[in-house]
Amino acid sequence: MRYLIPVIIAAALSGCSTVEYIHVTPECTPPPSPVLPELSKGELWDKLGDGEYRRLEAYINGVWAFSDEQGAMLEELCSDNSNS
């Protein structure tokens, strides 16, 4: 939205009386799921310690959450796109 305001102002100042709409089609092929190595959680916890292990665990959970969010967004966009 922050980038849309200057475009609206520029269009108003330019004196253009027509508005052009551009149809955008999303790429509906989901990106590959993140591949993480198989690790023994106990051994990793022993080597990293509790604090560092929890930071790594939070990072990995964030990667998966981002991947899931992207997949859900593509599913929603592409299902709407196929109905049009």
MMTF fields as JSON, N, C-alpha, C and O atoms, coordinates in Angstrom:
{
  "mmtfVersion": "1.0.0",
  "mmtfProducer": "UNKNOWN",
  "numBonds": 335,
  "numAtoms": 336,
  "numGroups": 84,
  "numChains": 1,
  "numModels": 1,
  "chainsPerModel": [1],
  "groupsPerChain": [84],
  "chainIdList": ["A"],
  "bondAtomList": [4, 2, 8, 6, 12, 10, 16, 14, 20, 18, 24, 22, 28, 26, 32, 30, 36, 34, 40, 38, 44, 42, 48, 46, 52, 50, 56, 54, 60, 58, 64, 62, 68, 66, 72, 70, 76, 74, 80, 78, 84, 82, 88, 86, 92, 90, 96, 94, 100, 98, 104, 102, 108, 106, 112, 110, 116, 114, 120, 118, 124, 122, 128, 126, 132, 130, 136, 134, 140, 138, 144, 142, 148, 146, 152, 150, 156, 154, 160, 158, 164, 162, 168, 166, 172, 170, 176, 174, 180, 178, 184, 182, 188, 186, 192, 190, 196, 194, 200, 198, 204, 202, 208, 206, 212, 210, 216, 214, 220, 218, 224, 222, 228, 226, 232, 230, 236, 234, 240, 238, 244, 242, 248, 246, 252, 250, 256, 254, 260, 258, 264, 262, 268, 266, 272, 270, 276, 274, 280, 278, 284, 282, 288, 286, 292, 290, 296, 294, 300, 298, 304, 302, 308, 306, 312, 310, 316, 314, 320, 318, 324, 322, 328, 326, 332, 330],
  "bondOrderList": [1, 1, 1, 1, 1, 1, 1, 1, 1, 1, 1, 1, 1, 1, 1, 1, 1, 1, 1, 1, 1, 1, 1, 1, 1, 1, 1, 1, 1, 1, 1, 1, 1, 1, 1, 1, 1, 1, 1, 1, 1, 1, 1, 1, 1, 1, 1, 1, 1, 1, 1, 1, 1, 1, 1, 1, 1, 1, 1, 1, 1, 1, 1, 1, 1, 1, 1, 1, 1, 1, 1, 1, 1, 1, 1, 1, 1, 1, 1, 1, 1, 1, 1],
  "groupList": [{"groupName": "MET", "atomNameList": ["N", "CA", "C", "O"], "elementList": ["N", "C", "C", "O"], "formalChargeList": [0, 0, 0, 0], "bondAtomList": [1, 0, 2, 1, 3, 2], "bondOrderList": [1, 1, 2], "singleLetterCode": "M", "chemCompType": "L-PEPTIDE LINKING"}, {"groupName": "ARG", "atomNameList": ["N", "CA", "C", "O"], "elementList": ["N", "C", "C", "O"], "formalChargeList": [0, 0, 0, 0], "bondAtomList": [1, 0, 2, 1, 3, 2], "bondOrderList": [1, 1, 2], "singleLetterCode": "R", "chemCompType": "L-PEPTIDE LINKING"}, {"groupName": "TYR", "atomNameList": ["N", "CA", "C", "O"], "elementList": ["N", "C", "C", "O"], "formalChargeList": [0, 0, 0, 0], "bondAtomList": [1, 0, 2, 1, 3, 2], "bondOrderList": [1, 1, 2], "singleLetterCode": "Y", "chemCompType": "L-PEPTIDE LINKING"}, {"groupName": "LEU", "atomNameList": ["N", "CA", "C", "O"], "elementList": ["N", "C", "C", "O"], "formalChargeList": [0, 0, 0, 0], "bondAtomList": [1, 0, 2, 1, 3, 2], "bondOrderList": [1, 1, 2], "singleLetterCode": "L", "chemCompType": "L-PEPTIDE LINKING"}, {"groupName": "ILE", "atomNameList": ["N", "CA", "C", "O"], "elementList": ["N", "C", "C", "O"], "formalChargeList": [0, 0, 0, 0], "bondAtomList": [1, 0, 2, 1, 3, 2], "bondOrderList": [1, 1, 2], "singleLetterCode": "I", "chemCompType": "L-PEPTIDE LINKING"}, {"groupName": "PRO", "atomNameList": ["N", "CA", "C", "O"], "elementList": ["N", "C", "C", "O"], "formalChargeList": [0, 0, 0, 0], "bondAtomList": [1, 0, 2, 1, 3, 2], "bondOrderList": [1, 1, 2], "singleLetterCode": "P", "chemCompType": "L-PEPTIDE LINKING"}, {"groupName": "VAL", "atomNameList": ["N", "CA", "C", "O"], "elementList": ["N", "C", "C", "O"], "formalChargeList": [0, 0, 0, 0], "bondAtomList": [1, 0, 2, 1, 3, 2], "bondOrderList": [1, 1, 2], "singleLetterCode": "V", "chemCompType": "L-PEPTIDE LINKING"}, {"groupName": "ALA", "atomNameList": ["N", "CA", "C", "O"], "elementList": ["N", "C", "C", "O"], "formalChargeList": [0, 0, 0, 0], "bondAtomList": [1, 0, 2, 1, 3, 2], "bondOrderList": [1, 1, 2], "singleLetterCode": "A", "chemCompType": "L-PEPTIDE LINKING"}, {"groupName": "SER", "atomNameList": ["N", "CA", "C", "O"], "elementList": ["N", "C", "C", "O"], "formalChargeList": [0, 0, 0, 0], "bondAtomList": [1, 0, 2, 1, 3, 2], "bondOrderList": [1, 1, 2], "singleLetterCode": "S", "chemCompType": "L-PEPTIDE LINKING"}, {"groupName": "GLY", "atomNameList": ["N", "CA", "C", "O"], "elementList": ["N", "C", "C", "O"], "formalChargeList": [0, 0, 0, 0], "bondAtomList": [1, 0, 2, 1, 3, 2], "bondOrderList": [1, 1, 2], "singleLetterCode": "G", "chemCompType": "PEPTIDE LINKING"}, {"groupName": "CYS", "atomNameList": ["N", "CA", "C", "O"], "elementList": ["N", "C", "C", "O"], "formalChargeList": [0, 0, 0, 0], "bondAtomList": [1, 0, 2, 1, 3, 2], "bondOrderList": [1, 1, 2], "singleLetterCode": "C", "chemCompType": "L-PEPTIDE LINKING"}, {"groupName": "THR", "atomNameList": ["N", "CA", "C", "O"], "elementList": ["N", "C", "C", "O"], "formalChargeList": [0, 0, 0, 0], "bondAtomList": [1, 0, 2, 1, 3, 2], "bondOrderList": [1, 1, 2], "singleLetterCode": "T", "chemCompType": "L-PEPTIDE LINKING"}, {"groupName": "GLU", "atomNameList": ["N", "CA", "C", "O"], "elementList": ["N", "C", "C", "O"], "formalChargeList": [0, 0, 0, 0], "bondAtomList": [1, 0, 2, 1, 3, 2], "bondOrderList": [1, 1, 2], "singleLetterCode": "E", "chemCompType": "L-PEPTIDE LINKING"}, {"groupName": "HIS", "atomNameList": ["N", "CA", "C", "O"], "elementList": ["N", "C", "C", "O"], "formalChargeList": [0, 0, 0, 0], "bondAtomList": [1, 0, 2, 1, 3, 2], "bondOrderList": [1, 1, 2], "singleLetterCode": "H", "chemCompType": "L-PEPTIDE LINKING"}, {"groupName": "LYS", "atomNameList": ["N", "CA", "C", "O"], "elementList": ["N", "C", "C", "O"], "formalChargeList": [0, 0, 0, 0], "bondAtomList": [1, 0, 2, 1, 3, 2], "bondOrderList": [1, 1, 2], "singleLetterCode": "K", "chemCompType": "L-PEPTIDE LINKING"}, {"groupName": "TRP", "atomNameList": ["N", "CA", "C", "O"], "elementList": ["N", "C", "C", "O"], "formalChargeList": [0, 0, 0, 0], "bondAtomList": [1, 0, 2, 1, 3, 2], "bondOrderList": [1, 1, 2], "singleLetterCode": "W", "chemCompType": "L-PEPTIDE LINKING"}, {"groupName": "ASP", "atomNameList": ["N", "CA", "C", "O"], "elementList": ["N", "C", "C", "O"], "formalChargeList": [0, 0, 0, 0], "bondAtomList": [1, 0, 2, 1, 3, 2], "bondOrderList": [1, 1, 2], "singleLetterCode": "D", "chemCompType": "L-PEPTIDE LINKING"}, {"groupName": "ASN", "atomNameList": ["N", "CA", "C", "O"], "elementList": ["N", "C", "C", "O"], "formalChargeList": [0, 0, 0, 0], "bondAtomList": [1, 0, 2, 1, 3, 2], "bondOrderList": [1, 1, 2], "singleLetterCode": "N", "chemCompType": "L-PEPTIDE LINKING"}, {"groupName": "PHE", "atomNameList": ["N", "CA", "C", "O"], "elementList": ["N", "C", "C", "O"], "formalChargeList": [0, 0, 0, 0], "bondAtomList": [1, 0, 2, 1, 3, 2], "bondOrderList": [1, 1, 2], "singleLetterCode": "F", "chemCompType": "L-PEPTIDE LINKING"}, {"groupName": "GLN", "atomNameList": ["N", "CA", "C", "O"], "elementList": ["N", "C", "C", "O"], "formalChargeList": [0, 0, 0, 0], "bondAtomList": [1, 0, 2, 1, 3, 2], "bondOrderList": [1, 1, 2], "singleLetterCode": "Q", "chemCompType": "L-PEPTIDE LINKING"}],
  "groupTypeList": [0, 1, 2, 3, 4, 5, 6, 4, 4, 7, 7, 7, 3, 8, 9, 10, 8, 11, 6, 12, 2, 4, 13, 6, 11, 5, 12, 10, 11, 5, 5, 5, 8, 5, 6, 3, 5, 12, 3, 8, 14, 9, 12, 3, 15, 16, 14, 3, 9, 16, 9, 12, 2, 1, 1, 3, 12, 7, 2, 4, 17, 9, 6, 15, 7, 18, 8, 16, 12, 19, 9, 7, 0, 3, 12, 12, 3, 10, 8, 16, 17, 8, 17, 8],
  "groupIdList": [1, 2, 3, 4, 5, 6, 7, 8, 9, 10, 11, 12, 13, 14, 15, 16, 17, 18, 19, 20, 21, 22, 23, 24, 25, 26, 27, 28, 29, 30, 31, 32, 33, 34, 35, 36, 37, 38, 39, 40, 41, 42, 43, 44, 45, 46, 47, 48, 49, 50, 51, 52, 53, 54, 55, 56, 57, 58, 59, 60, 61, 62, 63, 64, 65, 66, 67, 68, 69, 70, 71, 72, 73, 74, 75, 76, 77, 78, 79, 80, 81, 82, 83, 84],
  "secStructList": [7, 6, 6, 2, 2, 2, 2, 2, 2, 2, 2, 2, 2, 2, 6, 7, 7, 7, 7, 7, 7, 7, 7, 7, 7, 7, 7, 7, 1, 7, 7, 7, 7, 7, 7, 7, 7, 7, 7, 7, 2, 2, 2, 2, 2, 2, 2, 2, 7, 2, 2, 2, 2, 2, 2, 2, 2, 2, 2, 2, 2, 2, 2, 2, 2, 2, 2, 2, 2, 2, 2, 2, 2, 2, 2, 2, 2, 2, 2, 2, 2, 2, 2, 7],
  "xCoordList": [0.828, 0.0, 0.872, 0.517, 1.995, 2.891, 3.369, 3.558, 3.57, 4.066, 2.941, 3.207, 1.713, 0.582, 0.262, -0.183, 0.472, 0.138, 0.924, 0.313, 2.266, 2.974, 2.492, 2.483, 2.086, 1.577, 0.274, 0.055, -0.594, -1.869, -1.629, -2.27, -0.716, -0.402, 0.191, -0.183, 1.108, 1.731, 0.693, 0.737, -0.233, -1.281, -2.194, -2.615, -2.497, -3.368, -2.674, -3.322, -1.384, -0.644, -0.339, -0.129, -0.311, 0.052, -1.08, -0.841, -2.286, -3.418, -4.0, -4.826, -3.604, -4.145, -5.588, -5.929, -6.414, -7.81, -8.177, -9.31, -7.248, -7.55, -6.762, -5.654, -7.357, -6.713, -6.544, -7.491, -5.353, -5.098, -4.949, -4.25, -5.603, -5.485, -4.668, -4.885, -3.745, -2.896, -3.25, -3.208, -3.599, -3.941, -2.651, -1.77, -2.544, -1.364, -1.775, -2.719, -1.075, -1.357, -0.226, 0.935, -0.554, 0.514, 1.059, 0.358, 2.302, 2.907, 2.349, 2.658, 1.539, 0.813, 1.576, 1.046, 2.787, 3.601, 4.25, 5.031, 3.939, 4.525, 6.033, 6.542, 6.743, 8.191, 8.467, 7.621, 9.63, 9.934, 9.976, 10.361, 9.581, 9.627, 11.078, 11.953, 11.326, 12.703, 13.157, 12.401, 14.379, 14.948, 15.951, 16.942, 15.678, 16.554, 17.236, 16.644, 18.462, 19.177, 18.562, 17.966, 18.726, 18.291, 19.327, 20.485, 18.924, 19.839, 19.24, 18.023, 20.1, 19.658, 19.455, 20.402, 18.231, 17.941, 18.725, 19.185, 18.868, 19.609, 21.075, 21.627, 21.704, 23.114, 23.3, 24.24, 22.408, 22.494, 22.32, 23.034, 21.37, 21.15, 22.4, 22.803, 23.003, 24.224, 25.349, 26.077, 25.497, 26.586, 26.321, 27.243, 25.061, 24.75, 24.428, 24.674, 23.899, 23.401, 21.957, 21.479, 21.275, 19.838, 19.49, 18.599, 20.177, 19.835, 20.023, 19.14, 21.175, 21.461, 20.546, 20.116, 20.248, 19.343, 17.956, 17.333, 17.48, 16.141, 16.108, 15.094, 17.213, 17.268, 17.23, 16.544, 17.967, 17.968, 16.584, 16.094, 15.969, 14.637, 13.623, 12.769, 13.714, 12.81, 13.041, 12.087, 14.308, 14.622, 14.025, 13.391, 14.228, 13.698, 12.178, 11.586, 11.539, 10.077, 9.623, 8.575, 10.405, 10.086, 10.193, 9.379, 11.209, 11.351, 10.133, 9.576, 9.719, 8.54, 7.272, 6.422, 7.136, 5.946, 5.878, 4.807, 7.028, 7.065, 6.675, 5.905, 7.207, 6.884, 5.389, 4.76, 4.828, 3.394, 2.553, 1.541, 2.968, 2.231, 2.259, 1.247, 3.428, 3.527, 2.609, 1.898, 2.624, 1.772, 0.298, -0.461, -0.116, -1.519, -1.907, -3.008, -0.996, -1.282, -1.419, -2.338, -0.521, -0.607, -1.882, -2.539, -2.222, -3.447, -4.666, -5.543, -4.721, -5.84, -5.863, -6.912, -4.724, -4.657, -4.991, -5.729, -4.454, -4.634, -6.037, -6.555, -6.655, -8.028, -8.978, -9.935, -8.743, -9.556, -9.33, -10.262, -8.079, -7.704, -8.373, -8.77, -8.499, -9.085, -10.596, -11.201, -11.213, -12.658, -13.067, -14.239, -12.121, -12.441, -12.513, -12.773],
  "yCoordList": [-1.182, 0.0, 1.245, 2.245, 1.201, 2.34, 2.771, 3.964, 1.813, 2.123, 2.568, 3.188, 2.269, 2.617, 4.101, 4.678, 4.729, 6.136, 7.033, 7.893, 6.88, 7.726, 7.514, 8.456, 6.278, 6.011, 6.753, 7.325, 6.749, 7.454, 8.955, 9.622, 9.48, 10.918, 11.26, 12.267, 10.438, 10.694, 10.651, 11.466, 9.718, 9.624, 10.847, 11.352, 11.319, 12.494, 13.737, 14.579, 13.874, 15.049, 15.01, 16.058, 13.834, 13.722, 14.13, 14.365, 14.221, 14.623, 13.488, 13.731, 12.268, 11.126, 10.893, 10.956, 10.624, 10.373, 8.908, 8.525, 8.083, 6.666, 5.849, 6.208, 4.763, 3.838, 2.522, 2.016, 1.965, 0.668, -0.388, -0.187, -1.502, -2.629, -3.706, -4.01, -4.273, -5.33, -6.618, -6.691, -7.633, -8.935, -9.662, -9.841, -10.071, -10.78, -12.202, -12.405, -13.176, -14.579, -15.141, -15.105, -15.659, -16.206, -17.515, -18.245, -17.798, -19.089, -20.082, -19.996, -21.012, -21.893, -23.148, -23.986, -23.286, -24.419, -24.071, -23.123, -24.819, -24.482, -24.695, -25.587, -23.872, -24.077, -25.383, -25.859, -25.958, -27.213, -26.999, -25.934, -28.014, -27.941, -27.903, -28.506, -27.19, -27.165, -28.565, -29.331, -28.872, -30.175, -29.937, -29.226, -30.534, -30.386, -31.717, -32.776, -31.669, -32.927, -33.69, -33.103, -35.003, -35.846, -35.733, -36.102, -35.234, -35.059, -35.69, -35.706, -36.202, -36.697, -35.478, -34.749, -35.272, -34.097, -34.115, -33.075, -35.279, -35.39, -35.02, -34.274, -35.547, -35.226, -33.75, -33.113, -33.223, -31.806, -30.924, -29.936, -31.288, -30.519, -30.58, -29.575, -31.762, -31.903, -31.014, -30.416, -30.923, -30.138, -28.641, -27.853, -28.241, -26.812, -26.193, -25.007, -26.965, -26.413, -25.98, -25.84, -25.771, -25.499, -24.217, -24.224, -23.124, -21.837, -21.835, -21.403, -22.316, -22.341, -23.333, -23.077, -24.462, -25.448, -24.835, -25.024, -24.108, -23.494, -22.413, -22.257, -21.655, -20.655, -21.344, -20.884, -22.447, -23.203, -23.795, -23.766, -24.323, -24.909, -23.844, -24.114, -22.646, -21.554, -21.157, -20.886, -21.122, -20.789, -21.827, -21.472, -23.105, -24.18, -24.124, -24.293, -23.892, -23.767, -22.579, -22.638, -21.496, -20.332, -20.642, -20.175, -21.439, -21.848, -22.655, -22.416, -23.605, -24.414, -23.566, -23.768, -22.623, -21.764, -20.921, -20.758, -20.384, -19.592, -20.444, -20.005, -21.665, -22.577, -22.905, -22.905, -23.183, -23.484, -22.289, -22.447, -21.09, -19.869, -19.624, -19.252, -19.834, -19.681, -20.669, -20.303, -21.909, -22.926, -22.586, -22.752, -22.111, -21.75, -20.556, -20.513, -19.585, -18.405, -18.805, -18.351, -19.643, -20.099, -20.894, -20.743, -21.736, -22.532, -21.626, -21.865, -20.59, -19.658, -18.867, -18.741, -18.342, -17.549, -18.399, -17.966, -19.589, -20.436, -21.039, -21.263, -21.302, -21.819, -20.73, -21.018, -19.464, -18.351, -18.132, -17.815, -18.302, -18.09, -19.125, -18.793, -20.363, -21.414, -21.269, -21.776, -20.571, -20.372, -19.225, -19.107, -18.383, -17.222, -17.589, -16.729],
  "zCoordList": [0.0, 0.0, 0.0, -0.623, 0.68, 0.787, -0.595, -0.831, -1.526, -2.856, -3.789, -4.818, -3.452, -4.291, -4.215, -5.207, -3.08, -2.898, -3.854, -4.488, -3.998, -4.97, -6.399, -7.193, -6.742, -8.084, -8.305, -9.373, -7.3, -7.409, -7.539, -8.352, -6.748, -6.81, -8.171, -8.773, -8.661, -9.969, -11.077, -11.998, -11.001, -12.018, -11.967, -13.008, -10.775, -10.638, -11.167, -11.789, -10.938, -11.386, -12.876, -13.486, -13.468, -14.871, -15.797, -16.981, -15.302, -16.126, -16.938, -17.819, -16.677, -17.415, -16.993, -15.812, -17.975, -17.645, -17.802, -17.511, -18.254, -18.406, -17.393, -16.994, -16.999, -16.068, -16.795, -17.398, -16.743, -17.367, -16.29, -15.297, -16.493, -15.582, -16.27, -17.443, -15.549, -16.088, -15.374, -14.146, -16.148, -15.562, -15.192, -16.033, -13.957, -13.475, -13.117, -12.353, -13.662, -13.369, -12.513, -12.921, -11.332, -10.472, -11.029, -11.73, -10.711, -11.035, -10.016, -8.828, -10.477, -9.562, -9.163, -8.434, -9.621, -9.203, -7.867, -7.79, -6.825, -5.521, -5.523, -6.201, -4.762, -4.657, -3.92, -3.163, -4.135, -3.439, -1.925, -1.444, -1.201, 0.26, 0.721, 0.099, 1.816, 2.317, 2.726, 3.324, 2.398, 2.757, 3.874, 3.705, 4.994, 6.141, 6.42, 6.212, 6.883, 7.141, 8.32, 9.224, 8.279, 9.396, 10.503, 10.311, 11.643, 12.775, 14.018, 14.201, 14.854, 16.144, 17.047, 17.344, 17.472, 18.301, 19.613, 20.084, 20.186, 21.441, 21.284, 22.093, 20.232, 19.986, 19.667, 20.143, 18.871, 18.505, 19.745, 19.918, 20.598, 21.826, 22.713, 23.299, 22.803, 23.607, 23.092, 23.884, 21.775, 21.19, 21.232, 21.446, 21.028, 20.956, 22.31, 22.528, 23.185, 24.443, 24.26, 23.134, 25.356, 25.32, 24.567, 23.718, 24.867, 24.248, 22.745, 22.004, 22.29, 20.848, 20.131, 19.006, 20.776, 20.183, 19.987, 18.942, 20.981, 20.872, 19.796, 19.115, 19.63, 18.551, 17.189, 16.277, 17.05, 15.796, 15.531, 14.402, 16.563, 16.426, 15.986, 15.141, 16.552, 16.171, 14.711, 13.981, 14.288, 12.898, 11.948, 10.955, 12.255, 11.403, 11.362, 10.296, 12.498, 12.512, 11.675, 11.032, 11.677, 10.847, 9.361, 8.564, 8.985, 7.584, 7.151, 6.08, 7.977, 7.652, 7.615, 6.749, 8.541, 8.56, 7.292, 6.707, 6.866, 5.64, 4.44, 3.586, 4.377, 3.286, 3.274, 2.216, 4.441, 4.542, 4.127, 3.445, 4.537, 4.194, 2.688, 2.094, 2.073, 0.62, -0.088, -1.024, 0.355, -0.248, -0.121, -1.076, 1.048, 1.265, 0.399, -0.151, 0.279, -0.539, -2.011, -2.692, -2.5, -3.89, -4.128, -5.158, -3.171, -3.311, -3.428, -4.258, -2.601, -2.622, -3.93, -4.562, -4.332, -5.572, -6.792, -7.677, -6.832, -8.008, -8.073, -9.167, -6.935, -6.973, -7.422, -8.14, -7.017, -7.511, -8.987, -9.725, -9.425, -10.813, -11.727, -12.844, -11.265, -12.091, -12.205, -13.149, -11.237, -11.281, -12.186, -12.544, -12.558, -13.39, -14.846, -15.687]
}
